[in-house]
């Protein structure tokens, strides 16, 4: 009887070790490890869109645009509201590595700084005349495929909050410039700064397909917008805004929904996941308008 009791105790001990060992391993693996490239890639995809291929996600923001000219007080030129609708899809490279790609469209409206009415024209205080306003309607704004070997999680996790900061300097040939920008100037020069704030409790569990609660801030410094007709006058624009990830289309402000449905109906859904068109910017869309308006069709 004593031997049987000892055997039973050993058996229970071994089973207990196996059970709790498995529980411990499970506990270690049920959360993302942001130091691991695959998990870092998963984290970014959950923040920017969703682990579900093709699921539409909307980010929305509002803010202001200011002018800055040497020797002159900054001017509050516009209020702004914008939205980006996007989706992510699974991709593989030639070595069968698995990653994802983000596709999107975005609209940003320039509003009267006092009344918040959508502007169709703007009284340029430096030219003393009206100019036509071109709202941002960029289709597409797609990302490049991203894979684990290119990915490192650069965020901070403090007191249960994940903080991400992206600084994007932009310096490349201007779509509205000619072939001699290296010699006479005109290169597109800007900087965009994005900050994301989200709960770690939504990001870390592997069972969560997306982070639903994301707050953002955005800053942009750039030259004058082409439709302002400011030419090479000194000065820059400063855009500043804040926003969040929306739960659904219905969370957009009603006037914004109506504006998109009336004038930008394609922007109620993201592009297809296999979209290969070149990206658009305010400069490329304005160039298309100028070319249509001033370059007569060849007979």
C-alpha positions in Angstrom: 0.0 0.0 0.0 2.8 2.4 0.8 4.4 1.8 -2.6 1.1 2.5 -4.3 0.7 5.7 -2.4 4.2 6.8 -3.3 3.6 5.9 -7.0 0.3 7.9 -7.0 2.1 10.9 -5.4 4.8 10.8 -8.1 2.2 10.5 -10.8 0.2 13.4 -9.6 3.4 15.5 -9.3 4.5 14.7 -12.8 1.0 15.4 -14.2 0.9 18.7 -12.2 4.3 19.7 -13.6 3.2 18.9 -17.2 -0.1 20.8 -16.7 1.2 23.9 -15.1 4.2 23.9 -17.4 1.9 23.9 -20.4 -0.1 26.6 -18.7 3.0 28.7 -18.2 4.1 28.3 -21.8 0.6 29.3 -23.0 0.7 32.3 -20.7 4.0 33.3 -22.3 2.8 33.0 -25.9 -0.8 34.4 -25.7 0.7 38.0 -25.9 2.7 39.6 -28.6 6.5 39.9 -28.1 7.2 43.3 -29.6 10.9 42.5 -29.8 10.2 39.8 -32.3 9.9 41.0 -35.9 6.9 38.9 -36.7 5.0 40.1 -33.7 6.1 43.7 -34.4 4.7 43.4 -37.9 1.4 42.0 -36.5 1.2 44.9 -34.0 1.6 47.5 -36.7 -1.1 45.8 -38.8 -3.5 45.7 -35.9 -2.9 49.4 -35.2 -3.1 50.6 -38.8 -5.9 48.4 -40.0 -6.9 44.8 -39.1 -5.7 41.2 -39.3 -8.8 40.5 -41.3 -7.9 40.9 -45.0 -9.9 43.6 -46.7 -11.8 44.9 -43.7 -12.4 48.7 -44.1 -10.9 50.9 -41.3 -11.4 54.7 -41.0 -9.1 57.2 -39.4 -10.5 60.8 -38.9 -8.9 64.0 -37.8 -9.6 67.7 -37.5 -7.3 70.7 -37.0 -6.0 74.0 -38.3 -3.6 75.4 -41.0 -1.4 78.3 -40.2 1.0 80.4 -42.4 4.5 81.3 -41.2 6.4 84.1 -43.0 9.6 85.7 -41.7 8.8 89.0 -40.0 5.0 88.4 -40.0 2.6 87.2 -37.4 1.3 83.6 -38.1 -2.1 83.6 -39.6 -4.9 81.0 -39.0 -5.8 80.3 -42.7 -8.1 77.3 -42.5 -9.7 74.7 -40.3 -9.5 71.2 -41.7 -11.2 67.8 -41.4 -9.9 64.7 -43.0 -10.5 61.0 -43.2 -8.5 58.0 -44.6 -10.3 54.8 -45.4 -8.0 51.8 -45.7 -7.7 48.0 -45.6 -4.8 45.6 -45.3 -4.1 42.3 -47.1 -1.7 39.4 -46.7 1.2 39.3 -49.2 4.1 37.0 -49.7 7.5 37.6 -51.3 9.6 35.4 -53.6 11.0 33.5 -50.6 7.4 32.8 -49.2 7.8 35.2 -46.3 4.4 36.5 -45.1 3.7 40.2 -44.7 1.0 42.7 -45.4 0.2 45.7 -47.6 -2.0 48.7 -46.8 -4.2 50.3 -49.4 -6.2 53.6 -48.8 -7.9 56.7 -50.1 -8.1 60.0 -48.3 -10.1 63.2 -48.3 -9.3 66.4 -46.4 -11.5 69.4 -46.5 -10.4 73.1 -46.1 -12.9 74.9 -44.0 -13.5 78.6 -43.1 -11.6 79.3 -39.9 -14.6 81.1 -38.4 -17.7 79.3 -39.7 -16.3 75.9 -40.6 -18.1 76.0 -43.9 -16.5 74.0 -46.7 -14.6 76.5 -48.9 -15.0 76.6 -52.7 -12.9 79.8 -53.0 -10.4 81.5 -50.7 -9.5 85.2 -50.5 -5.7 85.2 -50.6 -4.6 88.0 -48.3 -1.2 88.4 -50.0 -2.6 88.5 -53.6 -5.8 90.4 -52.6 -7.9 88.2 -54.8 -9.9 85.0 -54.8 -8.4 81.6 -55.7 -10.2 78.3 -56.3 -9.8 75.8 -53.4 -8.7 72.3 -54.1 -9.6 69.9 -51.3 -7.4 66.8 -50.8 -8.8 63.8 -52.6 -5.9 61.5 -53.0 -6.7 58.1 -54.6 -4.8 56.0 -53.9 -2.5 56.4 -50.9 -1.0 52.9 -50.7 1.8 51.5 -48.7 4.6 49.2 -49.8 4.5 45.5 -48.8 6.0 45.1 -45.3 7.7 42.0 -44.1 9.2 40.9 -40.7 12.8 41.2 -41.7 12.2 44.9 -42.4 10.3 45.6 -39.2 11.2 46.8 -35.7 8.7 48.1 -33.2 9.7 51.6 -32.3 7.0 52.4 -29.8 7.0 52.9 -26.1 4.8 51.0 -23.7 4.3 53.0 -20.5 1.6 52.6 -17.8 -0.5 50.5 -20.1 -0.4 52.9 -23.0 1.5 52.3 -26.3 3.0 55.5 -27.8 4.2 55.6 -31.4 6.0 58.5 -33.1 6.8 58.6 -36.8 8.8 61.5 -38.3 8.7 61.5 -42.1 11.0 64.0 -43.9 10.0 64.4 -47.6 12.4 65.7 -50.2 11.9 64.7 -53.8 11.3 66.1 -57.3 8.1 68.2 -57.5 5.4 66.9 -59.8 4.7 70.5 -60.8 8.4 71.3 -61.5 10.4 70.8 -64.6 13.6 68.9 -65.4 16.0 71.3 -63.9 15.0 71.4 -60.2 18.5 70.4 -59.1 19.8 73.6 -60.7 17.1 76.2 -60.0 15.1 74.7 -57.1 11.5 73.8 -56.7 12.1 70.4 -55.1 9.1 69.2 -53.0 10.2 69.7 -49.4 8.0 68.9 -46.4 7.8 67.0 -43.1 5.0 64.9 -41.6 4.9 63.9 -37.9 2.4 61.3 -36.7 1.8 60.2 -33.1 -0.4 57.2 -32.1 -1.7 56.5 -28.6 -3.5 53.2 -27.8 -4.1 50.8 -24.9 -1.7 47.9 -24.6 -4.6 45.8 -23.5 -6.0 45.9 -27.0 -2.7 45.5 -28.8 -0.9 42.7 -27.0 -3.5 39.8 -27.0 -3.0 37.5 -30.0 -6.7 36.9 -30.0 -7.5 40.5 -30.9 -7.6 41.2 -34.7 -7.4 44.9 -34.3 -6.9 47.8 -32.0 -10.2 49.7 -31.9 -9.2 52.5 -29.6 -6.5 54.6 -31.3 -6.0 58.3 -30.8 -3.7 60.2 -33.2 -2.0 63.6 -33.7 -0.6 64.9 -36.9 1.7 67.8 -37.9 2.8 68.8 -41.3 5.2 71.5 -42.4 5.3 72.3 -46.2 5.5 74.9 -48.8 2.5 76.8 -50.0 -0.2 74.6 -51.6 -0.2 75.0 -55.4 -3.8 76.2 -55.6 -2.9 79.2 -53.4 -0.8 80.6 -56.3 1.9 81.8 -54.0 4.8 80.9 -56.3 8.2 81.3 -54.7 7.1 83.7 -52.0 8.9 83.0 -48.7 7.0 81.1 -46.1 5.6 77.7 -45.1 2.3 76.2 -44.0 1.9 74.4 -40.6 -0.8 71.8 -40.4 -1.8 70.5 -37.0 -4.5 68.1 -36.1 -5.8 65.3 -33.8 -8.2 62.5 -34.4 -9.0 58.8 -33.8 -9.8 55.5 -35.3 -13.6 55.3 -35.9 -15.8 52.3 -35.2 -17.8 52.8 -38.4 -18.7 55.1 -41.2 -21.6 56.4 -39.2 -19.1 58.0 -36.7 -18.0 60.5 -39.3 -19.5 64.0 -38.9 -22.8 64.1 -40.9 -21.6 67.0 -43.1 -18.5 65.0 -44.0 -20.5 61.9 -44.9 -22.8 64.0 -47.1 -19.8 65.7 -48.8 -18.2 62.4 -49.6 -21.4 60.8 -50.8 -22.1 63.8 -53.1 -18.6 64.7 -54.4 -16.3 61.8 -53.6 -18.4 58.7 -53.7 -15.4 56.3 -54.4 -14.0 57.4 -51.0 -16.6 55.5 -49.0 -14.6 52.3 -49.4 -10.8 51.5 -49.7 -9.2 50.5 -53.0 -8.9 46.8 -53.9 -6.1 45.0 -52.1 -4.3 44.4 -55.5 -4.4 48.1 -56.4 -1.1 48.9 -58.3 -1.8 52.5 -59.3 0.8 55.2 -58.5 0.0 57.2 -55.3 -1.5 60.6 -55.6 -0.7 63.8 -53.7 -2.2 67.3 -53.7 0.5 68.3 -56.2 -0.1 65.4 -58.6 -3.9 65.9 -58.6 -3.5 69.7 -59.1 -1.1 69.0 -62.0 -3.8 66.8 -63.6 -6.3 69.7 -63.3 -3.9 72.2 -64.8 -3.0 69.9 -67.6 -6.7 69.4 -68.4 -7.5 73.1 -68.2 -4.6 74.6 -70.1 -3.2 72.0 -72.4 -5.5 71.9 -75.4 -6.3 68.4 -76.8 -4.4 67.4 -79.9 -6.6 67.0 -83.0 
